[in-house]
Each structure stands twice: as C-alpha cells, then as structure tokens.
C-alpha cells in the first residue's frame, strides 16, 4: 500500500485559500564545481530534457559529462554571481513577493503564493507543501516559461504531479502551459525594448534570441518553435519593425545533434560580416535574467560579436520584476482562477465555520 502524506496542521475551520506556485528552472546553490555537479546531475537526468534511453544516457552523464562540465559551468556562474547569490533566484524571489502583494490587494486573505524551482532549491515539492500548510485547497501552477516546450513547461507539470500523487487530499489543480501571445506580456516586452533604446541608443538590428531545443523534438510535435515565432512576430509589430530590422535565433545548444536554427552566435557573426556595428539582443523566453542571458548573451556572445567585427552587443534585460511584468502576471493569475469560490467577490467565509462545527460534532479533532 502506498503511504499518502497527511495535510499539515489540518483545521476543519481554517478558511480555504487559492495557492499560486510560481515556477522557474532553478539554479545551483553556489558557483562551485561541487554545487554545479549536484545541480547538473538533477537537471540533465530529467527525461523530458534528454529523450534518450536511460541505460544509454545515464552512463554518459555520470561517466563523462559530470566529470567535465561542472568546472566549466562553475566558471561561467562565477562571472554573474552576486551578493544576493544566484541572479535567477534573487529575481524570482522579488517576482514572488511582488505578485503576492498584488494578489493580496485584490483578494485579501484568499491567496497564498510560493516559489518552486524545477531543479535545486526551493523545490516544487517544497513549494506545494508550503501552499498546503497555508490552507490552499485549490492550486494554480504558473511556470514562468512564456513559450511551451516539453523540456520546460511539461517538466514542471511532471514534478508537480509527482508531488501531488503522494497527497491524501489532492487540491483542485490548474496549470498554465504557455502565455507567449498574451497582449500584456507582449506590451511589457515592447516597453522594455523602447526604454532600453531610449537610454542606450538604438542598434542597427534587434536579435530575438530564444533558448533552443533539439530539432527532433520540434519534428515530434513540440509547439515551441511556433510559439517563439509568434511571440517574435507580435513583438516586432508592436515595435514597428520590418523583416530587415529584426531576426529570430536560438541559443544554448548542448550536444552534437542539430537544434533549432539559426543559432544565435552564428546569426551575430553574419550580422557583423554584413557590416553592422551595433546590435540589440532581447531574450523573450526568459522571464528572469540568468546564466543564459547574463553570461552567454551579454558576455560570451558580446565578445564573439566584437571578434567578428562588430562594436557593441547591447543586451535588453529580461522583464524580471518590472511593474508591468508583475501586473501582467497578476492579471494572468486572476483570469486563470476565475470561477473558484475564493476568487469571487462575495465569498462565504462563514461556510468554513459551519463545516468545522459539523466535523467536530462527528468527533473530528480541533
């Protein structure tokens, strides 16, 4: 018989709340080879990420990759580590705090928000348990991945489902799979580009760089490539860009197989070869700045662009905890929880007390 976990500090009279689990990829605990080895062992073992037979992949992972990659990755993380620690985790905490404050203003006392990372800490399991302890009987899981991919959004779903499968009382559950074409998200992206260019000047070309996935995943039916293209097209329209003013490319490829093209580093080399001296780069698929934006794009690709003959790569920061980004996330959450009693203006809080009285009459504790 499976053992199901009991509800923490259950109180029949406690008011029901809506839990919101804000999710992102995750981060190592520190910029050291040991921390990176632990993080990468979890990250690269995810079958959603590497779709190879486990008997083939795990010896490669533990016998080769985890003996070489952690040192290189640690050096990259050290370049962007801050006094707050990992940029991704620090920004995610600010996003969580800002969104929680907005939801509390809108639905006072009716929501609880927790942060959960797919890899590393705080984990998705820990975030869900935090919401359970806060009295959440309905849960919305919001991955901060605008464009759906099986390797990202679906992996979050897997982790949340695995945790909930062990619960005795499973909450009502909703999941946001993507928001790549939401108008408020696109408006915030466009505003960030305009503000950046107003402050730093306008480049000759805007590169919209998305994290790549293996081409085979796209051919198998993953909608990620199409979501990226739609985001780019709608963002370009808001900025009044023509086809000559912007391009879409893909970064962060890993391993020998073909990934989605064009590759961002190759695209930047082409632009430099065409005589462009300054380009702007935005990464619309990243809700928070992280290794892939701060080190790969701003530092590594910036250096490569100069080596190819360009003069400056100007990186447009992720939306992070901008006010318009948090306002969009608030609106998205409110739309997603519509119809749940706690989200309605007239919520009958007395119903909880009545239920508690009936439970105690039947001999329930507390």
LINVENSUL-V683604 format. One record per residue. N is the residue number from 1. PSI is psi as a letter, one per 40 degrees, with the letter a starting at -180 (none if undefined). Layout:
# LINVENSUL-V683604
n=N psi=PSI
n=N psi=PSI
This chain:
# LINVENSUL-V683604
n=1 psi=h
n=2 psi=i
n=3 psi=h
n=4 psi=h
n=5 psi=i
n=6 psi=i
n=7 psi=h
n=8 psi=h
n=9 psi=f
n=10 psi=h
n=11 psi=h
n=12 psi=d
n=13 psi=e
n=14 psi=h
n=15 psi=i
n=16 psi=i
n=17 psi=i
n=18 psi=h
n=19 psi=h
n=20 psi=h
n=21 psi=h
n=22 psi=h
n=23 psi=i
n=24 psi=a
n=25 psi=d
n=26 psi=i
n=27 psi=i
n=28 psi=i
n=29 psi=d
n=30 psi=i
n=31 psi=f
n=32 psi=i
n=33 psi=d
n=34 psi=d
n=35 psi=d
n=36 psi=d
n=37 psi=d
n=38 psi=d
n=39 psi=d
n=40 psi=d
n=41 psi=d
n=42 psi=d
n=43 psi=d
n=44 psi=e
n=45 psi=e
n=46 psi=h
n=47 psi=e
n=48 psi=d
n=49 psi=d
n=50 psi=h
n=51 psi=g
n=52 psi=i
n=53 psi=h
n=54 psi=d
n=55 psi=d
n=56 psi=d
n=57 psi=d
n=58 psi=d
n=59 psi=d
n=60 psi=d
n=61 psi=d
n=62 psi=d
n=63 psi=d
n=64 psi=c
n=65 psi=d
n=66 psi=e
n=67 psi=e
n=68 psi=d
n=69 psi=d
n=70 psi=d
n=71 psi=d
n=72 psi=d
n=73 psi=d
n=74 psi=d
n=75 psi=d
n=76 psi=d
n=77 psi=d
n=78 psi=d
n=79 psi=d
n=80 psi=e
n=81 psi=i
n=82 psi=i
n=83 psi=d
n=84 psi=e
n=85 psi=a
n=86 psi=h
n=87 psi=d
n=88 psi=d
n=89 psi=d
n=90 psi=d
n=91 psi=d
n=92 psi=d
n=93 psi=d
n=94 psi=d
n=95 psi=d
n=96 psi=d
n=97 psi=d
n=98 psi=d
n=99 psi=d
n=100 psi=d
n=101 psi=d
n=102 psi=d
n=103 psi=d
n=104 psi=d
n=105 psi=d
n=106 psi=d
n=107 psi=g
n=108 psi=h
n=109 psi=e
n=110 psi=e
n=111 psi=i
n=112 psi=i
n=113 psi=h
n=114 psi=i
n=115 psi=h
n=116 psi=h
n=117 psi=i
n=118 psi=d
n=119 psi=i
n=120 psi=a
n=121 psi=i
n=122 psi=h
n=123 psi=i
n=124 psi=d
n=125 psi=d
n=126 psi=d
n=127 psi=d
n=128 psi=d
n=129 psi=d
n=130 psi=d
n=131 psi=d
n=132 psi=d
n=133 psi=d
n=134 psi=e
n=135 psi=e
n=136 psi=h
n=137 psi=e
n=138 psi=h
n=139 psi=h
n=140 psi=h
n=141 psi=h
n=142 psi=g
n=143 psi=h
n=144 psi=f
n=145 psi=h
n=146 psi=d
n=147 psi=h
n=148 psi=h
n=149 psi=i
n=150 psi=d
n=151 psi=e
n=152 psi=c
n=153 psi=d
n=154 psi=d
n=155 psi=d
n=156 psi=d
n=157 psi=d
n=158 psi=d
n=159 psi=d
n=160 psi=d
n=161 psi=d
n=162 psi=d
n=163 psi=d
n=164 psi=d
n=165 psi=e
n=166 psi=e
n=167 psi=i
n=168 psi=d
n=169 psi=h
n=170 psi=h
n=171 psi=i
n=172 psi=i
n=173 psi=h
n=174 psi=i
n=175 psi=h
n=176 psi=h
n=177 psi=d
n=178 psi=i
n=179 psi=f
n=180 psi=d
n=181 psi=e
n=182 psi=h
n=183 psi=d
n=184 psi=d
n=185 psi=d
n=186 psi=d
n=187 psi=d
n=188 psi=d
n=189 psi=d
n=190 psi=d
n=191 psi=d
n=192 psi=d
n=193 psi=d
n=194 psi=d
n=195 psi=d
n=196 psi=d
n=197 psi=d
n=198 psi=d
n=199 psi=d
n=200 psi=e
n=201 psi=i
n=202 psi=h
n=203 psi=i
n=204 psi=e
n=205 psi=i
n=206 psi=h
n=207 psi=h
n=208 psi=h
n=209 psi=h
n=210 psi=i
n=211 psi=h
n=212 psi=i
n=213 psi=i
n=214 psi=h
n=215 psi=d
n=216 psi=d
n=217 psi=d
n=218 psi=d
n=219 psi=d
n=220 psi=e
n=221 psi=e
n=222 psi=h
n=223 psi=e
n=224 psi=d
n=225 psi=d
n=226 psi=d
n=227 psi=d
n=228 psi=d
n=229 psi=d
n=230 psi=d
n=231 psi=d
n=232 psi=d
n=233 psi=d
n=234 psi=d
n=235 psi=d
n=236 psi=d
n=237 psi=d
n=238 psi=d
n=239 psi=e
n=240 psi=f
n=241 psi=i
n=242 psi=i
n=243 psi=d
n=244 psi=e
n=245 psi=e
n=246 psi=i
n=247 psi=i
n=248 psi=h
n=249 psi=i
n=250 psi=h
n=251 psi=i
n=252 psi=f
n=253 psi=i
n=254 psi=h
n=255 psi=i
n=256 psi=e
n=257 psi=i
n=258 psi=h
n=259 psi=i
n=260 psi=h
n=261 psi=i
n=262 psi=i
n=263 psi=i
n=264 psi=d
n=265 psi=d
n=266 psi=d
n=267 psi=d
n=268 psi=d
n=269 psi=d
n=270 psi=d
n=271 psi=d
n=272 psi=d
n=273 psi=d
n=274 psi=e
n=275 psi=e
n=276 psi=h
n=277 psi=d
n=278 psi=h
n=279 psi=i
n=280 psi=i
n=281 psi=h
n=282 psi=i
n=283 psi=g
n=284 psi=e
n=285 psi=e
n=286 psi=h
n=287 psi=e
n=288 psi=i
n=289 psi=i
n=290 psi=a
n=291 psi=d
n=292 psi=d
n=293 psi=d
n=294 psi=d
n=295 psi=d
n=296 psi=d
n=297 psi=c
n=298 psi=d
n=299 psi=c
n=300 psi=d
n=301 psi=d
n=302 psi=d
n=303 psi=d
n=304 psi=d
n=305 psi=d
n=306 psi=d
n=307 psi=d
n=308 psi=e
n=309 psi=e
n=310 psi=i
n=311 psi=d
n=312 psi=h
n=313 psi=h
n=314 psi=h
n=315 psi=h
n=316 psi=h
n=317 psi=i
n=318 psi=i
n=319 psi=d
n=320 psi=b
n=321 psi=f
n=322 psi=i
n=323 psi=d
n=324 psi=d
n=325 psi=d
n=326 psi=d
n=327 psi=d
n=328 psi=d
n=329 psi=d
n=330 psi=d
n=331 psi=d
n=332 psi=d
n=333 psi=d
n=334 psi=d
n=335 psi=d
n=336 psi=d
n=337 psi=e
n=338 psi=h
n=339 psi=d
n=340 psi=h
n=341 psi=d
n=342 psi=e
n=343 psi=e
n=344 psi=i
n=345 psi=d
n=346 psi=g
n=347 psi=h
n=348 psi=g
n=349 psi=d
n=350 psi=e
n=351 psi=d
n=352 psi=d
n=353 psi=d
n=354 psi=d
n=355 psi=d
n=356 psi=d
n=357 psi=d
n=358 psi=d
n=359 psi=d
n=360 psi=d
n=361 psi=d
n=362 psi=e
n=363 psi=e
n=364 psi=i
n=365 psi=i
n=366 psi=none
